[in-house]
Amino acid sequence: MGERDASVKNVIFDMGNVLMTFDGPRFSRIFTDTPEDAALLQDALFGSSTWALLDSGTITHETMLRVAAAHLPERLHPNLRVCMARWPDYSEPIEAVNDLAIRLKGEGYGIYVLTNASTRVMDQLGHAPVIPYLDGYVVSGIERLMKPDPAIFTLLCERYGLDPASCLFVDDNADNCEGARVAGMHAYHFTGDADDLEANVRLLG
């Protein structure tokens, strides 16, 4: 693909640790009283391989609760239930990226979200300042497709009538970026520097 036909007109953002913070150990500390209990909760919930099944839409939140509870002492079951219900309240907007997305929308770029998240995605994404400006979003738990599978990137393009070559995908996971490239998109591995992200958007625009 040459530079001439590589012009980016759409920017597709991941949610967790791109638009919104996702910090399982911190969430676990908020809902427990000791570092030891926080570590137990983190391992049973956010750090469990079963969490990916929740994001994939394969299991329900109720099943996730039961699986996590089986790995915790009974005294922590109330903490688990409250954490499961309320952790999205403690996911905070990453202001610099939201501000960039809103500015890009004002300049005529299409702005989208593509995230591996559960069906309750809006409990978290709903706190993002960019929400009113989005042109669309695709969520793994709803579609039952997950990044880095190229099929979920293709789905977004087909749903919203986008040419993959006109899209830049932004994710904090390098494997997900590779999935986007396989689907024909540009990709940017985000490591926290919103200025560098913007420079890459400008370079490709």
BADRENKE-336491 format. One record per residue (C-alpha): residue number from 1; x, y, z. Coordinates in steps of 0.2 Angstrom, whole numbers. Layout:
{n:NUM&east:X&north:Y&up:Z} .
...
//
This chain:
{n:1&east:0&north:0&up:0} .
{n:2&east:8&north:17&up:-5} .
{n:3&east:7&north:33&up:4} .
{n:4&east:-5&north:40&up:-9} .
{n:5&east:-19&north:28&up:-5} .
{n:6&east:-15&north:27&up:14} .
{n:7&east:-24&north:42&up:19} .
{n:8&east:-33&north:40&up:36} .
{n:9&east:-50&north:47&up:38} .
{n:10&east:-56&north:36&up:53} .
{n:11&east:-49&north:33&up:70} .
{n:12&east:-54&north:18&up:79} .
{n:13&east:-50&north:17&up:98} .
{n:14&east:-49&north:3&up:110} .
{n:15&east:-58&north:7&up:127} .
{n:16&east:-48&north:-1&up:141} .
{n:17&east:-32&north:9&up:145} .
{n:18&east:-34&north:20&up:129} .
{n:19&east:-50&north:29&up:132} .
{n:20&east:-54&north:23&up:150} .
{n:21&east:-43&north:16&up:163} .
{n:22&east:-44&north:-3&up:167} .
{n:23&east:-34&north:-7&up:183} .
{n:24&east:-40&north:-24&up:191} .
{n:25&east:-28&north:-23&up:205} .
{n:26&east:-34&north:-5&up:210} .
{n:27&east:-52&north:-10&up:208} .
{n:28&east:-48&north:-25&up:219} .
{n:29&east:-40&north:-14&up:233} .
{n:30&east:-55&north:-2&up:233} .
{n:31&east:-67&north:-16&up:237} .
{n:32&east:-56&north:-25&up:250} .
{n:33&east:-48&north:-20&up:267} .
{n:34&east:-31&north:-28&up:266} .
{n:35&east:-18&north:-31&up:252} .
{n:36&east:-19&north:-50&up:254} .
{n:37&east:-38&north:-49&up:251} .
{n:38&east:-36&north:-38&up:236} .
{n:39&east:-24&north:-50&up:229} .
{n:40&east:-36&north:-64&up:231} .
{n:41&east:-50&north:-54&up:223} .
{n:42&east:-39&north:-49&up:208} .
{n:43&east:-34&north:-67&up:205} .
{n:44&east:-51&north:-74&up:206} .
{n:45&east:-59&north:-60&up:195} .
{n:46&east:-50&north:-48&up:184} .
{n:47&east:-34&north:-59&up:183} .
{n:48&east:-44&north:-75&up:180} .
{n:49&east:-43&north:-83&up:162} .
{n:50&east:-62&north:-84&up:164} .
{n:51&east:-63&north:-65&up:162} .
{n:52&east:-59&north:-67&up:144} .
{n:53&east:-75&north:-78&up:142} .
{n:54&east:-85&north:-64&up:149} .
{n:55&east:-78&north:-52&up:137} .
{n:56&east:-81&north:-64&up:123} .
{n:57&east:-99&north:-66&up:127} .
{n:58&east:-97&north:-85&up:130} .
{n:59&east:-102&north:-84&up:148} .
{n:60&east:-114&north:-72&up:158} .
{n:61&east:-110&north:-61&up:173} .
{n:62&east:-119&north:-73&up:184} .
{n:63&east:-107&north:-87&up:178} .
{n:64&east:-92&north:-76&up:181} .
{n:65&east:-98&north:-72&up:199} .
{n:66&east:-100&north:-91&up:202} .
{n:67&east:-83&north:-95&up:195} .
{n:68&east:-74&north:-81&up:205} .
{n:69&east:-83&north:-86&up:221} .
{n:70&east:-77&north:-104&up:220} .
{n:71&east:-59&north:-97&up:221} .
{n:72&east:-62&north:-86&up:236} .
{n:73&east:-66&north:-89&up:254} .
{n:74&east:-84&north:-86&up:258} .
{n:75&east:-80&north:-71&up:269} .
{n:76&east:-75&north:-62&up:252} .
{n:77&east:-91&north:-66&up:243} .
{n:78&east:-100&north:-50&up:247} .
{n:79&east:-84&north:-40&up:242} .
{n:80&east:-84&north:-50&up:225} .
{n:81&east:-103&north:-46&up:222} .
{n:82&east:-100&north:-27&up:226} .
{n:83&east:-84&north:-26&up:215} .
{n:84&east:-93&north:-35&up:201} .
{n:85&east:-107&north:-22&up:201} .
{n:86&east:-97&north:-6&up:204} .
{n:87&east:-80&north:-7&up:197} .
{n:88&east:-84&north:2&up:181} .
{n:89&east:-88&north:17&up:193} .
{n:90&east:-69&north:18&up:196} .
{n:91&east:-64&north:17&up:178} .
{n:92&east:-58&north:35&up:174} .
{n:93&east:-57&north:44&up:157} .
{n:94&east:-40&north:46&up:150} .
{n:95&east:-43&north:64&up:146} .
{n:96&east:-29&north:67&up:133} .
{n:97&east:-35&north:53&up:122} .
{n:98&east:-53&north:58&up:124} .
{n:99&east:-49&north:76&up:120} .
{n:100&east:-39&north:71&up:105} .
{n:101&east:-54&north:60&up:98} .
{n:102&east:-66&north:75&up:101} .
{n:103&east:-54&north:87&up:91} .
{n:104&east:-52&north:74&up:77} .
{n:105&east:-71&north:73&up:76} .
{n:106&east:-72&north:91&up:74} .
{n:107&east:-60&north:91&up:60} .
{n:108&east:-70&north:78&up:50} .
{n:109&east:-63&north:61&up:55} .
{n:110&east:-74&north:47&up:59} .
{n:111&east:-72&north:41&up:77} .
{n:112&east:-76&north:24&up:82} .
{n:113&east:-73&north:12&up:97} .
{n:114&east:-69&north:-7&up:95} .
{n:115&east:-66&north:-15&up:112} .
{n:116&east:-65&north:-32&up:120} .
{n:117&east:-78&north:-30&up:134} .
{n:118&east:-94&north:-38&up:141} .
{n:119&east:-112&north:-34&up:136} .
{n:120&east:-112&north:-21&up:151} .
{n:121&east:-99&north:-11&up:141} .
{n:122&east:-109&north:6&up:144} .
{n:123&east:-106&north:4&up:163} .
{n:124&east:-88&north:9&up:159} .
{n:125&east:-88&north:17&up:141} .
{n:126&east:-103&north:28&up:146} .
{n:127&east:-91&north:38&up:157} .
{n:128&east:-80&north:43&up:142} .
{n:129&east:-81&north:61&up:137} .
{n:130&east:-80&north:55&up:118} .
{n:131&east:-96&north:45&up:119} .
{n:132&east:-108&north:59&up:111} .
{n:133&east:-96&north:61&up:97} .
{n:134&east:-94&north:43&up:92} .
{n:135&east:-99&north:37&up:74} .
{n:136&east:-101&north:19&up:80} .
{n:137&east:-94&north:5&up:91} .
{n:138&east:-92&north:-13&up:91} .
{n:139&east:-90&north:-24&up:107} .
{n:140&east:-84&north:-41&up:108} .
{n:141&east:-96&north:-47&up:121} .
{n:142&east:-111&north:-42&up:110} .
{n:143&east:-104&north:-49&up:93} .
{n:144&east:-96&north:-64&up:101} .
{n:145&east:-80&north:-60&up:91} .
{n:146&east:-64&north:-54&up:100} .
{n:147&east:-48&north:-45&up:95} .
{n:148&east:-36&north:-49&up:88} .
{n:149&east:-47&north:-59&up:76} .
{n:150&east:-47&north:-49&up:60} .
{n:151&east:-65&north:-54&up:58} .
{n:152&east:-70&north:-41&up:71} .
{n:153&east:-61&north:-27&up:62} .
{n:154&east:-69&north:-32&up:46} .
{n:155&east:-86&north:-32&up:55} .
{n:156&east:-84&north:-14&up:60} .
{n:157&east:-79&north:-9&up:43} .
{n:158&east:-94&north:-18&up:35} .
{n:159&east:-106&north:-11&up:47} .
{n:160&east:-101&north:7&up:45} .
{n:161&east:-96&north:6&up:27} .
{n:162&east:-78&north:10&up:30} .
{n:163&east:-63&north:6&up:19} .
{n:164&east:-50&north:-3&up:30} .
{n:165&east:-36&north:7&up:22} .
{n:166&east:-44&north:23&up:28} .
{n:167&east:-44&north:17&up:46} .
{n:168&east:-31&north:19&up:60} .
{n:169&east:-34&north:7&up:75} .
{n:170&east:-27&north:12&up:92} .
{n:171&east:-24&north:-1&up:106} .
{n:172&east:-13&north:-4&up:121} .
{n:173&east:-11&north:-22&up:115} .
{n:174&east:1&north:-26&up:101} .
{n:175&east:-7&north:-42&up:96} .
{n:176&east:-23&north:-33&up:94} .
{n:177&east:-14&north:-20&up:83} .
{n:178&east:-8&north:-35&up:72} .
{n:179&east:-25&north:-41&up:70} .
{n:180&east:-31&north:-24&up:63} .
{n:181&east:-16&north:-24&up:51} .
{n:182&east:-21&north:-41&up:45} .
{n:183&east:-39&north:-34&up:41} .
{n:184&east:-31&north:-20&up:31} .
{n:185&east:-30&north:-6&up:43} .
{n:186&east:-16&north:5&up:50} .
{n:187&east:-13&north:2&up:68} .
{n:188&east:-5&north:11&up:82} .
{n:189&east:1&north:3&up:98} .
{n:190&east:-3&north:15&up:112} .
{n:191&east:8&north:16&up:127} .
{n:192&east:2&north:32&up:135} .
{n:193&east:8&north:46&up:124} .
{n:194&east:-6&north:55&up:117} .
{n:195&east:5&north:68&up:108} .
{n:196&east:14&north:54&up:99} .
{n:197&east:-3&north:46&up:94} .
{n:198&east:-9&north:63&up:87} .
{n:199&east:8&north:64&up:77} .
{n:200&east:4&north:47&up:70} .
{n:201&east:-13&north:52&up:65} .
{n:202&east:-7&north:68&up:57} .
{n:203&east:7&north:58&up:47} .
{n:204&east:-6&north:47&up:40} .
{n:205&east:-20&north:59&up:37} .
//
